[in-house]
Amino acid sequence: MALGEFALIDRYFRACGARRADVVAGVGDDAALLRVPDGADLVAATDTLVAGVHFPHGSPAASIGHRALAVNLSDLAAMGARPAWALLALTLPEAQESWLAEFAAGFGALARAHEVQLVGGDTTRGPLCITVQLLGFTPRGTALQRSGGRPGDCLFVSGTPGDAAAGLALVEGRLSAPAALHHYLRERFEMPSPRVALGERLREFASACIDVSDGLLADAAKLAHASGTGVEIHYEALPVSAALEQAAGTERARELALTGGDDYELCFSVAEKNLAAFTQEVAPQRWAYQRIGVLRASPGAVVLRDGSVMQFSHSGYQHFS
Amino acid sequence: MALGEFALIDRYFRACGARRADVVAGVGDDAALLRVPDGADLVAATDTLVAGVHFPHGSPAASIGHRALAVNLSDLAAMGARPAWALLALTLPEAQESWLAEFAAGFGALARAHEVQLVGGDTTRGPLCITVQLLGFTPRGTALQRSGGRPGDCLFVSGTPGDAAAGLALVEGRLSAPAALHHYLRERFEMPSPRVALGERLREFASACIDVSDGLLADAAKLAHASGTGVEIHYEALPVSAALEQAAGTERARELALTGGDDYELCFSVAEKNLAAFTQEVAPQRWAYQRIGVLRASPGAVVLRDGSVMQFSHSGYQHFS
């Protein structure tokens, strides 16, 4: 993009997000220079959004910018990490100024909300595709991982999964719903709220954690697999928003909660012995999480309904009988 | 890519590159967990390669894997940093196993050569596009930047720029040359050698440094601009390989050396007072660099030939008179 690239970066990305004192050199050199606190572990994630795959063609640019950062914030939340610095690799067919302004506004607002500074990146011409790399840290040795769960640990999920999948279905015309519900469900897809603060609180209490991006059941199964356990989810315990229930009906709402994806909620396990302290220190009402099941010794992921087993495959929802 | 993605990652990327003791958790969790040495500055770069833009469609997969890492290694080299950890965001139209095996082999061999471990990433479906994020470090406060040059500092370049542009022209059929030169020039485009070890040596001596990716003249101009200086390059001093001179002729060879791009060499400045120590400690014969000009007080980039000025614009080669 030659000169156009520099003008564009100057205008929209040089001062994007928070200003942080630990950035020695940000956008504009060959690489960013960053000061990790002594006694910290560095946490690094990267996620890509491809137009037509991870969001519909023609999605609002502000939503694309927001989501490109949000999906990475969610990964850091799952590690219990505090996000700090982002790099943005933006491939786009043309440098359309209004689109870039909106994209940067969506990205920047979420970055500022989480005290993240954009410190570098690359702008290239090609089919619309956004890769963000997010760096953050935890006190050394305290990060959450997927692998720490043990049989008997209780399983939780934050928020109300399934909303985002319904929002996407609305946007794509695969679901119809009363107009009053549109805004809420659509926002849940287009402007997800990664659970960064909750992730940081969980460091002290959770045995394992994963972010819910591919669907609650599939991601809970991944957590269990990494922990060398199985998992049992209680169908009746699944938290479902009133809007989702109204839009999709009770059965379909729970199905979406289990298998919808794009939720960017946290699914985590807490050992029995830590339960009392956890629910006291991190009140479920305030932090909006719900107990939905338990890790068990036998492998695989099982959904229980009225005491009977609904079997799902490891890769997600297969049948619903 | 559902289950296919995990199988694919397991097979080709879980153990890619070096094994490093400072990786607490690599590929397989929501994010990588890394231990930055105390007293270090973290250095982070990201660069994207898009098929049809940064390499011809149908390029060898090993070359694409090599180059995706090499362009980032070159960014870290320009900071004088030691590379450590890479994240790979790979967007590809289909998970073709032979392609992936070759890509991973090209990426992995270069990673091992530089003691870099692949610690995370994302695999998505879409038009072929590769973004690598590379992390490394320098002793605190010692990183090279573009902005440290001063009027009077001598300007140097490593290697023989222009070869890669000629190699690409050969691949694309825009240049013909004796078969004996093909392999060398093509390799210079397809398998560039980022100057990581030289970058580390330069920390002690250089006042400013940039990697040559957009063409020597354009990148030297960027270094000068960031340093608040201008730059004067001596046409006769430009290092040109015998292969390039044979393939393109003396005039065109120097033009390519100035404006070709994709070189991944280092362009750097050294203050007069450090020159003697520099050339003694970092011998030009062994490290293959050449003095090509000087930073000057008046802004802009100028090429001098036989004492007369060949004016080039800031954005690169414009005319050649």
HADDOCK unambig.tbl for C-alpha pairs under 7 A between the chains (distance, minus, plus):
assign (segid A and resid 2 and name CA) (segid B and resid 315 and name CA) 6.92 0.50 0.50
assign (segid A and resid 3 and name CA) (segid B and resid 315 and name CA) 6.25 0.50 0.50
assign (segid A and resid 29 and name CA) (segid B and resid 145 and name CA) 6.72 0.50 0.50
assign (segid A and resid 29 and name CA) (segid B and resid 146 and name CA) 6.39 0.50 0.50
assign (segid A and resid 30 and name CA) (segid B and resid 45 and name CA) 6.97 0.50 0.50
assign (segid A and resid 30 and name CA) (segid B and resid 75 and name CA) 5.06 0.50 0.50
assign (segid A and resid 30 and name CA) (segid B and resid 78 and name CA) 6.62 0.50 0.50
assign (segid A and resid 30 and name CA) (segid B and resid 79 and name CA) 6.94 0.50 0.50
assign (segid A and resid 30 and name CA) (segid B and resid 210 and name CA) 6.70 0.50 0.50
assign (segid A and resid 31 and name CA) (segid B and resid 43 and name CA) 6.23 0.50 0.50
assign (segid A and resid 31 and name CA) (segid B and resid 44 and name CA) 5.35 0.50 0.50
assign (segid A and resid 31 and name CA) (segid B and resid 45 and name CA) 4.52 0.50 0.50
assign (segid A and resid 31 and name CA) (segid B and resid 75 and name CA) 6.13 0.50 0.50
assign (segid A and resid 31 and name CA) (segid B and resid 76 and name CA) 6.51 0.50 0.50
assign (segid A and resid 32 and name CA) (segid B and resid 43 and name CA) 5.53 0.50 0.50
assign (segid A and resid 32 and name CA) (segid B and resid 44 and name CA) 5.10 0.50 0.50
assign (segid A and resid 32 and name CA) (segid B and resid 45 and name CA) 6.37 0.50 0.50
assign (segid A and resid 33 and name CA) (segid B and resid 41 and name CA) 6.44 0.50 0.50
assign (segid A and resid 33 and name CA) (segid B and resid 42 and name CA) 5.77 0.50 0.50
assign (segid A and resid 33 and name CA) (segid B and resid 43 and name CA) 4.80 0.50 0.50
assign (segid A and resid 33 and name CA) (segid B and resid 44 and name CA) 6.71 0.50 0.50
assign (segid A and resid 34 and name CA) (segid B and resid 41 and name CA) 5.76 0.50 0.50
assign (segid A and resid 34 and name CA) (segid B and resid 42 and name CA) 4.92 0.50 0.50
assign (segid A and resid 34 and name CA) (segid B and resid 43 and name CA) 6.25 0.50 0.50
assign (segid A and resid 35 and name CA) (segid B and resid 41 and name CA) 5.26 0.50 0.50
assign (segid A and resid 35 and name CA) (segid B and resid 42 and name CA) 6.02 0.50 0.50
assign (segid A and resid 36 and name CA) (segid B and resid 42 and name CA) 6.76 0.50 0.50
assign (segid A and resid 38 and name CA) (segid B and resid 38 and name CA) 5.71 0.50 0.50
assign (segid A and resid 41 and name CA) (segid B and resid 33 and name CA) 6.45 0.50 0.50
assign (segid A and resid 41 and name CA) (segid B and resid 34 and name CA) 5.79 0.50 0.50
assign (segid A and resid 41 and name CA) (segid B and resid 35 and name CA) 5.29 0.50 0.50
assign (segid A and resid 42 and name CA) (segid B and resid 33 and name CA) 5.77 0.50 0.50
assign (segid A and resid 42 and name CA) (segid B and resid 34 and name CA) 4.92 0.50 0.50
assign (segid A and resid 42 and name CA) (segid B and resid 35 and name CA) 6.04 0.50 0.50
assign (segid A and resid 42 and name CA) (segid B and resid 36 and name CA) 6.76 0.50 0.50
assign (segid A and resid 43 and name CA) (segid B and resid 31 and name CA) 6.23 0.50 0.50
assign (segid A and resid 43 and name CA) (segid B and resid 32 and name CA) 5.53 0.50 0.50
assign (segid A and resid 43 and name CA) (segid B and resid 33 and name CA) 4.80 0.50 0.50
assign (segid A and resid 43 and name CA) (segid B and resid 34 and name CA) 6.26 0.50 0.50
assign (segid A and resid 44 and name CA) (segid B and resid 31 and name CA) 5.36 0.50 0.50
assign (segid A and resid 44 and name CA) (segid B and resid 32 and name CA) 5.11 0.50 0.50
assign (segid A and resid 44 and name CA) (segid B and resid 33 and name CA) 6.72 0.50 0.50
assign (segid A and resid 45 and name CA) (segid B and resid 30 and name CA) 6.98 0.50 0.50
assign (segid A and resid 45 and name CA) (segid B and resid 31 and name CA) 4.52 0.50 0.50
assign (segid A and resid 45 and name CA) (segid B and resid 32 and name CA) 6.37 0.50 0.50
assign (segid A and resid 45 and name CA) (segid B and resid 120 and name CA) 6.93 0.50 0.50
assign (segid A and resid 46 and name CA) (segid B and resid 87 and name CA) 6.94 0.50 0.50
assign (segid A and resid 46 and name CA) (segid B and resid 89 and name CA) 6.96 0.50 0.50
assign (segid A and resid 46 and name CA) (segid B and resid 121 and name CA) 5.60 0.50 0.50
assign (segid A and resid 46 and name CA) (segid B and resid 122 and name CA) 6.44 0.50 0.50
assign (segid A and resid 47 and name CA) (segid B and resid 89 and name CA) 6.92 0.50 0.50
assign (segid A and resid 47 and name CA) (segid B and resid 121 and name CA) 6.96 0.50 0.50
assign (segid A and resid 47 and name CA) (segid B and resid 122 and name CA) 5.51 0.50 0.50
assign (segid A and resid 48 and name CA) (segid B and resid 89 and name CA) 6.61 0.50 0.50
assign (segid A and resid 48 and name CA) (segid B and resid 122 and name CA) 6.58 0.50 0.50
assign (segid A and resid 50 and name CA) (segid B and resid 126 and name CA) 6.55 0.50 0.50
assign (segid A and resid 75 and name CA) (segid B and resid 30 and name CA) 5.07 0.50 0.50
assign (segid A and resid 75 and name CA) (segid B and resid 31 and name CA) 6.14 0.50 0.50
assign (segid A and resid 76 and name CA) (segid B and resid 31 and name CA) 6.51 0.50 0.50
assign (segid A and resid 78 and name CA) (segid B and resid 30 and name CA) 6.61 0.50 0.50
assign (segid A and resid 79 and name CA) (segid B and resid 30 and name CA) 6.93 0.50 0.50
assign (segid A and resid 87 and name CA) (segid B and resid 46 and name CA) 6.91 0.50 0.50
assign (segid A and resid 89 and name CA) (segid B and resid 46 and name CA) 6.93 0.50 0.50
assign (segid A and resid 89 and name CA) (segid B and resid 47 and name CA) 6.90 0.50 0.50
assign (segid A and resid 89 and name CA) (segid B and resid 48 and name CA) 6.61 0.50 0.50
assign (segid A and resid 120 and name CA) (segid B and resid 45 and name CA) 6.90 0.50 0.50
assign (segid A and resid 121 and name CA) (segid B and resid 46 and name CA) 5.57 0.50 0.50
assign (segid A and resid 121 and name CA) (segid B and resid 47 and name CA) 6.95 0.50 0.50
assign (segid A and resid 122 and name CA) (segid B and resid 46 and name CA) 6.44 0.50 0.50
assign (segid A and resid 122 and name CA) (segid B and resid 47 and name CA) 5.52 0.50 0.50
assign (segid A and resid 122 and name CA) (segid B and resid 48 and name CA) 6.60 0.50 0.50
assign (segid A and resid 126 and name CA) (segid B and resid 50 and name CA) 6.55 0.50 0.50
assign (segid A and resid 127 and name CA) (segid B and resid 127 and name CA) 6.94 0.50 0.50
assign (segid A and resid 145 and name CA) (segid B and resid 29 and name CA) 6.71 0.50 0.50
assign (segid A and resid 146 and name CA) (segid B and resid 29 and name CA) 6.38 0.50 0.50
assign (segid A and resid 210 and name CA) (segid B and resid 30 and name CA) 6.69 0.50 0.50
assign (segid A and resid 315 and name CA) (segid B and resid 2 and name CA) 6.87 0.50 0.50
assign (segid A and resid 315 and name CA) (segid B and resid 3 and name CA) 6.26 0.50 0.50
